[in-house]
């Protein structure tokens, strides 16, 4: 339990840093510093490996490079939870799995309903389907001891299944035209990582070396390069047989987690949230694309998660977490509408034009803000420190 509380303190700090980075980016983009922000944003950065040259603006190095660490942490968490954590049994995984599926399908459906006739906007269907686990947990942690730990675990579990879906969507639907040779080299790198796992190599250097090669080849192949982090994570061994040493997976996660949530994610927020808010930007919110995003995040998420969870409990497939009542679960479903990091990432992949990306980002901010505000209000008024502490709560109810 102590490790879990430490995790949520990290998420709370990261959530505050993300909010600070977001506000700083918005302030820079809407002030006399806007020109400087754009210069830093698009600063060219070159990297050469012999004949191989990678030439990208700084924002792309953040999105395609540093985000590998974020996806690596996502992959490590997914693997750990399925092997030994809260998702290691079918019964424990059933409710958040159903809830996550509903929380992805309904927002995507709402967005498609708004934009079905537009062949360009329809590419953004996955934008409102993602939940930002760092910011959502950060918001929930602001309520402190009022919130049962089981509710935080439930939100984490939903976000893990949500991340699995988002990774599959990005890999299947948002890759560029594939290049055969780099893709084959990426396959060889993945085989090398699998061999390291089979032989239970616990030293970090081989994983870093092959992982870096995998990232470069994926970058050149047309597959989304940050997904290399997921592949690396799945090959890190959980345990090494015959060795009393600590778990390589847990040790890697422990060392990277502060860097991921306290550095990488706030940097991503700063470089991707700088939107010039003017009359044109505000007017764009009333067009079908942004409306679909806001409705998907704020309405689709809460209805999809709460409805799917209710159905799973009714059918006897899952049960409410210990100490959680339906009003708290509804507030959590609202909080899951915070789609900041993943949604911004998908928006940048989905649309080629800067105007569409900017309008989508503004819609993501609005939908996430509404979800956070309403979710915190509902959970605050459905909990109380006088009747429950962390990990405890009122008697579970079977129906809303």
Residue pairs with C-beta under 8 A, 6 or more apart in sequence:
1 149
1 391
4 149
4 152
4 153
5 149
5 390
7 257
8 137
8 140
8 141
8 152
9 141
10 257
10 258
10 261
10 262
11 133
11 134
11 137
11 138
11 141
11 261
12 137
12 138
12 141
12 142
13 138
13 261
13 262
14 134
14 135
14 138
14 261
14 262
14 265
14 266
15 134
15 135
15 137
15 138
15 139
15 141
15 142
16 138
17 262
17 265
17 266
18 134
18 135
18 138
18 265
18 266
18 269
18 340
19 135
19 138
20 266
21 266
21 267
21 269
21 270
21 273
22 269
22 270
22 273
22 340
22 365
24 270
25 37
25 269
25 270
25 271
25 272
25 273
25 274
25 275
26 273
26 274
26 275
26 277
27 33
28 34
28 36
28 37
28 274
29 37
29 274
29 275
29 276
29 277
30 276
30 277
34 276
37 274
40 58
41 57
41 58
41 59
41 271
41 274
42 57
42 58
42 59
43 57
43 58
44 55
44 56
44 57
44 58
45 55
45 56
45 57
45 58
45 61
46 53
46 54
46 55
47 53
47 54
47 55
48 54
49 216
52 216
52 220
54 216
54 219
56 64
58 271
59 271
59 272
62 267
62 268
62 271
62 272
63 226
63 268
63 271
63 272
63 345
63 348
64 219
64 225
64 226
65 215
65 225
66 264
66 267
66 268
67 226
67 229
67 264
67 268
67 345
68 215
68 225
68 226
68 228
68 229
69 229
69 256
69 259
69 260
69 264
70 226
70 229
70 260
70 264
70 265
70 268
70 341
71 167
71 226
71 227
71 228
71 229
71 230
71 233
72 229
72 230
72 232
72 233
72 256
72 260
73 229
73 233
73 253
73 256
73 257
73 260
73 261
74 163
74 167
74 229
74 230
74 233
75 229
75 230
75 231
75 232
75 233
75 234
76 233
76 236
76 249
76 252
76 253
76 256
77 160
77 253
78 160
78 163
78 164
78 233
79 233
79 234
79 236
79 238
79 249
80 238
80 249
80 250
80 253
81 87
81 88
81 157
81 160
82 88
82 93
83 238
84 238
86 92
86 93
86 153
86 156
86 157
87 93
87 96
87 157
87 160
91 318
91 319
92 157
93 157
94 312
94 317
94 318
95 154
95 309
95 312
95 313
95 317
95 318
95 319
95 320
95 321
96 154
96 157
96 158
96 160
96 161
97 161
98 308
98 309
98 311
98 312
98 317
98 318
99 158
99 161
99 304
99 305
99 306
99 308
99 309
99 312
99 333
100 157
100 158
100 159
100 160
100 161
100 162
100 165
100 305
101 161
101 165
101 308
102 303
102 304
102 305
102 307
102 308
102 309
102 311
103 129
103 131
103 158
103 162
103 300
103 301
103 304
103 305
103 308
103 333
103 336
104 129
104 130
104 162
104 165
104 166
104 304
105 129
105 304
106 296
106 300
106 301
106 303
106 304
106 307
107 128
107 129
107 296
107 297
107 300
107 301
107 304
108 125
108 126
108 128
108 129
108 296
108 300
109 300
110 128
110 292
110 295
110 296
110 299
110 300
111 124
111 125
111 127
111 128
111 292
111 293
111 295
111 296
111 300
112 122
112 125
112 292
113 292
114 288
114 289
114 291
114 292
114 295
115 121
115 122
115 124
115 125
115 288
115 289
115 292
116 122
118 288
118 289
120 351
120 356
121 288
121 289
121 292
121 356
123 350
123 351
124 289
124 292
124 293
124 346
124 347
124 350
124 351
124 356
124 360
126 166
126 169
126 170
126 173
126 174
126 346
126 350
127 293
127 296
127 339
127 343
127 346
127 347
127 350
127 360
127 364
128 292
128 293
128 295
128 296
128 297
128 300
128 301
128 339
128 343
128 367
129 162
129 165
129 166
129 169
129 296
129 339
130 162
130 163
130 166
130 339
130 341
130 342
130 343
130 346
131 158
131 159
131 162
131 301
131 336
131 337
131 338
131 339
131 342
132 159
132 338
132 339
132 340
132 341
132 342
132 343
132 368
133 155
133 156
133 159
133 160
133 162
133 163
134 261
134 265
134 341
135 338
135 340
135 341
135 368
135 372
136 155
136 159
136 335
136 336
136 338
136 372
137 152
137 155
137 156
137 159
139 335
139 338
139 372
139 375
139 376
140 147
140 151
140 152
140 155
140 332
140 335
140 376
140 379
141 147
141 152
142 376
143 376
143 379
143 380
143 383
144 385
145 385
145 389
145 390
146 379
146 380
146 383
146 384
146 385
146 388
147 328
147 379
147 383
147 390
148 321
148 322
148 323
148 324
148 328
148 383
148 388
148 390
148 391
148 392
148 393
149 390
149 391
150 321
150 322
150 323
150 324
150 391
150 393
151 321
151 323
151 324
151 328
151 329
151 332
151 379
151 393
153 321
154 321
154 324
154 329
154 332
155 332
155 335
155 336
158 305
158 332
158 336
159 336
162 336
162 342
163 342
166 342
166 346
167 227
167 230
169 346
170 224
170 227
170 345
170 346
170 349
171 223
171 224
171 227
174 224
174 346
174 349
174 350
175 222
175 223
175 224
176 222
176 223
177 222
178 221
178 222
178 223
179 220
179 221
179 222
182 217
182 218
182 220
182 221
182 222
183 217
183 221
183 222
183 223
185 213
185 217
185 221
186 214
186 217
186 218
186 221
186 223
189 210
189 211
189 213
189 214
189 217
190 214
190 231
190 235
192 210
193 207
193 210
193 211
193 214
193 231
193 232
193 235
194 235
196 206
196 207
196 210
196 235
197 235
197 236
197 237
200 237
200 240
200 241
200 243
201 207
201 237
202 237
202 240
202 243
202 245
202 248
204 252
207 232
207 235
207 236
211 228
211 232
214 228
214 231
214 232
215 225
215 228
218 224
218 225
218 227
218 228
219 225
224 349
226 345
233 249
236 248
236 249
236 252
237 247
237 248
237 249
238 247
238 248
238 249
238 250
239 247
239 248
240 248
265 341
268 341
268 344
268 345
269 340
269 341
272 344
272 345
272 348
272 361
273 344
273 361
273 365
275 281
275 358
275 361
275 362
275 365
276 358
277 362
281 358
281 359
281 362
284 290
284 355
284 358
284 359
284 362
285 291
285 294
285 359
285 362
285 363
285 366
287 359
289 356
289 359
289 360
289 363
290 359
290 360
290 362
290 363
290 366
291 363
293 343
293 360
293 363
293 364
293 367
294 363
294 366
294 367
294 370
295 367
296 367
297 337
297 338
297 339
297 343
297 364
297 367
297 368
297 370
297 371
298 337
298 367
298 370
298 371
298 374
300 337
301 333
301 334
301 336
301 337
301 339
301 371
302 330
302 333
302 334
302 336
302 337
302 371
303 333
304 333
305 332
305 333
305 336
306 329
306 330
306 333
309 318
309 329
309 333
310 326
310 399
310 400
312 318
313 319
313 320
313 398
313 399
314 399
319 396
320 326
320 329
320 396
320 397
320 398
322 393
322 396
323 388
323 391
323 392
323 393
323 394
323 396
324 393
324 396
325 382
325 393
325 394
325 396
325 397
326 397
326 399
326 400
327 378
327 382
328 378
328 379
328 382
328 383
328 393
330 378
330 400
331 375
331 376
331 377
331 378
331 379
331 382
332 375
332 379
333 375
334 371
334 374
334 375
334 378
335 371
335 372
335 375
335 376
335 379
336 371
336 375
337 367
337 368
337 370
337 371
337 372
337 375
338 368
338 371
338 372
338 375
339 364
339 367
339 368
339 371
340 364
340 365
340 368
343 364
343 368
344 361
344 364
347 357
347 360
347 361
347 364
348 357
350 360
351 357
351 360
383 393
387 393
387 394
388 394
